């Protein structure tokens, strides 16, 4: 898929600084992420979007935290920006009240380079709350990144 995309971009004479966002949403994408990154990085600047909802279905809910962490670790090692997508502060965005789990999830999202929020009637409140959470968590961020364990591909069957 990545080779086909790059071939098509070259055919269309896309500028060399044209950015590509690789959406990782399947177990196969996760399992082959290192190869995908190496192939994509040869031609264009890239980023990785972690489609957490799809990945949870593919890899299992009990594995999603580990899968997310490994994707972030690999992206960090490759100096590739990463994006968390799917259900970040979704209750707040749509209903005006965040769940407790969303608050913790949003705090953990500070490990990423970018967070994608879903549209909703309360999206401005979600943006403001996410900004507040990130500012509150900032003093802890550097310490946590250095303490991450060595990367091991999640053992998912």
N, C-alpha and C positions, 0 to 999 in steps of 0.2 A: 504494500500500500504506500509506504513512504517513497520507495523508488519510483512508483507510478506518479505520485504527486510531484516529485522533483523533476521528473521528465516532462510533465505537463507544464510546470512553471517555467522551465527552460524553454520549452516550445513557445510559450507566450511571452518570452523575453522579460520575465519578472525581474525587477531590479535586485542586485545582490543583497541589499539590506531588507528585502521583503521578509517579514517574519512569519513563522509557521507555529501554530499551537497544536501540539499533539494531544488528542483526547484519549486518555487511558481509561477504558470502560469495561474491558474484558479481562478474564484471567490470562488469556493468551497475550494480550497487550502487556499485562504486568510481568508475565514470565519472560517476555522478550524485550523488556524495556531497555536494557543496556544495548542490545543490538539496534533497536529502533533509534535510540539517541545517537549512537555512533554514525549510523547511516544518514540521519537527518542533519546532523551538525556539519557534515562535509560541505554543504552548499549554502545554507541559509541560517540566520539566527532562529533559534527555536525556544519554545516554552512548553511546559507540560500542564495540561488540565487534568486533575484527578476527579473523574466522574464518580463520586463516592456512592451514590445510590445504585448505579449499575454495577459497580465493582462489588458492593455488598451482596447483591443478588448472585453474581457470578462466583465470588470467592467465599461466600458465607458470611453471615453477620458476625460470627465469632472470630473471624479473621480480619475484618475490615480495619481495625485499629493498627494491627501489625502491617498490613498491606500499605495503608496510607503512610505509615512511618518509613517503610522501606522505599517507597517511591520518593518521598521527600529527601531521604538520605542519599539516594542515587542522584537525584537532581542537584542536590547541594554539592556532591562530589564532582559532578560534571559541570558545575557553574551554570546550570540551566534554571531559569525562573520557573516556579511552580504556582499553580492556581488550584485552590480548593473550590469545588463547585458542589452543588446539590444540598439543599436543606439547611444551609447555615442561617440561623435565626428565622427559619421559615414561619413558625407560629407568630412571631412578632411581626414579620412583614405582612402577613395575611390577616391576622386576628388582633394585633395590637398588644399581645402579651406573650413574652417568651416563656418557654418551659425551663425548668432547672437544667435539664440535660442540654438544652440549646446554649445556655450560659457557659457551661463547662466546655462544650464543643467550640463555641466562639473563642474562648480563651485559648484553647489548644490551636486554633486556627492561626494564632500569631506566629507560629513556626513557619508558616508559608510566606511566599512573596506576595501573594494576591488572594483575595477572597471574592468569590462571585456570589452575590445575593440575588434571590428570585424577586420578581416584581410582586407588588402587593400594595394595598391601600396605606400601609404604614411603613413603606420602604425608607422614608426619611428618618423615622425613629430608629429603624434597624441600623442605618448607616451611622447615626449619632451614637447609638449604644455600642456598636462594634468599635468605633473610634475610641470611646471611653475605655472599653475593655482592653484594647491594645495598649493604650497609654498606661493603664494600671499594671499591665503584665510586662511592660517593657523592661523594668529592672531585673526580671527573672529570666528573660529570653537568652542572653548570652551564656549564662551558667548552664541552662538546660541543654543547649545545643552541644556544648563540649562534653556533656555527660552521656550523650546518646550511645548506645551499645554498638559494637561492630555490626555491619550490615550482613544479614543473612536472608536469602530469599525465603519468604514465608513458605512453610511446608503445607501446601494446599493440594488436596487430591481432587 
